[in-house]
Structure formats: structure tokens, C-alpha cells
């Protein structure tokens, strides 16, 4: 059974006394992404603007992919251990999962785009079907993006609407973030991502107990 209230309550307990690490990760991610946006805007006005802007865009995509993996690593660890998040965790995530994150994001975006070509709604449905693949790759380093995506589709079977409603349940907090000029996102993002890590663990447990997945499916 999907219990979003339980996942959210557990996330707040898991973050208690340990907000600093994930909040710093969120803040650093925002700085990096805005830095790329700012650089792209400046370069676009130069003599070779378009080419340079596209070049920076490639690094921007890579940065998003790496941030996705760092976020998945940090919040999955946060949801499963009692130790604080440190800079070492970020370095491990960057060093061990950057390439896989880039490949994973490209694979994810490709299929989300192809489904979106049909209609907007199928694209959104598939985005939720693929939503667990980054957690899968973090937890199982030997699994590549393609297999992680297939596992994610099994994990989210019958729960895509639940995941969508869970995202909607943060709408009030998101509105407050907008009113705070985005500053509140430094605390909201860790709350959301830790909640999603809890949901991932629950989805995996359900899939294993129901027989839809086996431990062997998480091997290379």
C-alpha cells in the first residue's frame, strides 16, 4: 500500500538534526545551475554566441545529470542511516556515478520525449514510470540506465497516480517557496527528495513481496 503521509512524516524525522548536509547540497546545486545559465546568457552576446552557448548547454545537461545522482545518493542514504551527510558523500556520488547519471538522464529524456510526441498526458505518465531509475542505479552500481528504467517501470506499476498525488501534496510548500523568492527551496527540496527515497524503498519492498521483482533482478 502506498502511504504518502507516512513517507512524508518519516522524512521529517530522518531530517531532524541533519538538515545541514542536504540543504547545503541543494544550495550548491542551485548556484551551479544558475552559474551555467548566467554564463550561457553572457556568451550568447559574444561574437561566437550561438556556438559557445550550445557548448555551455552540454555542460549544463551534464551538471543536471550529476546533480540528480548526487541528490539520489544523498537522500537515499539519509533515509536509511543515522549518520549526517558530509562532503565525502557528495564526492563519492560525483566520482562514482557522474557518467552513469549523464547516460541515465539522456536515456530518460529520450524516452520521455518520444512518448510526449504522442500526446502530453502519455509523456507525463511515462515520466512517473521512469521516476525511480536514478534510485535504482545508486543502490545497484552495476545496473545500467536501460535496465534501471525497466525496473522502475515495474516498481511504479499501479502507483504512478500515487506518485503524482504525492508531488501535488507539496504544492502548498512550493507556493511558500515562491513567496520567499525561492529561498525556502533550500529546505523544501531535501524534504521532497527524502520523501521520494522513502517511497522508493516502499515500492521496492512491495515489488519483491508480490513477486513482480526478485533480488536477482537487481544484479548486473
Number of C-alpha atoms within 10 A of each C-alpha: 7 15 11 19 12 12 23 22 12 17 23 17 12 22 20 10 9 16 18 16 18 26 19 17 22 20 15 14 20 14 12 16 16 13 13 18 15 11 15 20 14 13 18 15 12 12 9 10 15 14 13 17 20 14 13 18 16 10 12 19 16 19 19 17 23 24 25 21 28 28 25 25 23 25 27 22 19 25 21 13 11 11 10 17 21 14 11 9 16 19 12 14 22 17 12 14 21 20 15 21 27 21 16 24 21 16 15 20 14 12 16 20 16 13 18 17 11 10 10 11 11 14 18 16 17 19 20 20 25 23 21 27 27 27 22 24 24 23 15 14 14 13 20 17 22 14 17 24 24 14 24 23 21 19 28 21 15 12 17 20 14 15 19 13 12 21 14 11 15 14 11 9 13 17 13 15 17 12 11 11 10 13 13 16 21 21 17 18 18 26 23 21 21 28 26 26 25 23 21 22 19 17 21 22 14 16 18 15 11 10 10 14 17 13 8 7 13 17 11 10
